[in-house]
């Protein structure tokens, strides 16, 4: 090439070509333009080969501000960017050219944080294709489930860790059923109990941010939320979205399946108005804080709840415009709520309950069937004291008559064994491996217990280091002092629990009564009743071959009255027409359940 002209602007192009009114620089609009040679060598035409188009994208940080020709101060204040985000496929595209040009021109990266997202594929692992129609219609997904579930599904998926997601509509549906519905139900439950507080006690609930509750569950919930706020702020500041959403979802689980579940009686006022107000105040603060935390992730459901919740705020709670949740500030940490001791104790209580549930599920024993005793075995006095302080919750949740907390392993037949990773040891011991594998099960329990906190173990003359094996506690029924007891074990490697799974007759009657209560609650829900609706209950046994139902109604009358907060009368006493009546089934027995509105 004997003469080259590099055109730097539209104005220069118009000047060189003699053409005016150029507005579009795409090839089909300018390829026909020519420039007379200044050296008298004829006519210059545009070179067909163009520079890699990613050069333009890589120039974005400065080109968008027309730097260095103008906006010098503005550019220097905003460069490098706080973050740049694109798909993982841009590693050798946009990310690459951004980095190359920025390094060449400024000797530094054009970003402070680089966020790469993974690719979303069809459920079959193939690329989404309009031709193959191997993905659900996004419009239909949004119409059926809403934008929030879809957003939450995507930002809680491998995509935010730059990994591949096989998109499944069932995953969006699961977000609705397992996360958003329980959370929204907790909000509805709060609204309902506020209405009950007004009806029964004439109290208009208003949130009191200065109120301090002595209840350990209230303090745990508030402390947990503050820990969450601190975590979210730290992680989001570091742009680690993939760590944040799982913790937010876990907090919704803690709120719905632990706090609300365990404090229903308090929230309903069973322990008095003052305690109910404390519990409602705690629940309100958690609901409001969770809305503020989740607002960037689920903007619509949080705004919906906030529009109701803000009515309970004291005047001037938020500075500035608070008409929308998205106008109010992100929550700040209230350090006075922090309490690591309570959070530790609650974590241990939850571990015990989870282990108890595992045994019940393994033996197909419903939580409605009371069991005699749960034994918690742990060598740490601190651990046992933590669980002891929350024993009432364990007893109620697992439906127990007795909870025994002990470190006496011998009494309950607890033994020790060593488990080794033989694949790992094989490479280390080679020909001695068979000797260790054969002798390890015969090592006495006492010897293994002695090295549980670290130390070596000698097996058939071969020394195993502490990281070569794991010490496992287990229950040996033959070593139990009371050999007639029917205990089942569960352990999480730290805690070991034993549950007496014997179904005693007197406890089974209470189990039947709990089933009756469940049927009353189901029929109330089916009838669309609210807690404030006054209803009279009637029953008539229609099938009861072994008198299990009749005996339960008789022996558990007080229990039924306590749980239902009213009597359940024999059908023969009914004097008005029922507005709903259905036959109910409990085990092998049946009874007619009838509801009559109270005059």
Helices and strands as residue ranges (DSSP letters): H 10-17, H 27-30, E 34-36, E 43-45, H 54-58, H 60-63, H 72-78, E 84-87, G 88-92, H 94-106, E 114-117, E 120-121, H 138-145, H 147-155, G 158-161, E 165-166, H 169-175, I 176-180, H 181-201, H 216-237, H 241-254, I 255-260, H 261-262, H 264-267, H 273-294, H 299-309, G 310-312, G 325-327, G 335-337, H 340-362, E 371-377, H 381-388, H 391-397, E 400-406, E 414-420, H 422-429, G 430-432, H 433-439, G 440-442, H 445-450, E 457-459, E 462-464, G 466-468, E 469-475, G 477-479, E 487-491, E 496-500, H 505-526, E 535-543, H 548-555, H 557-564, E 568-570, G 571-573, E 580-586, E 589-597
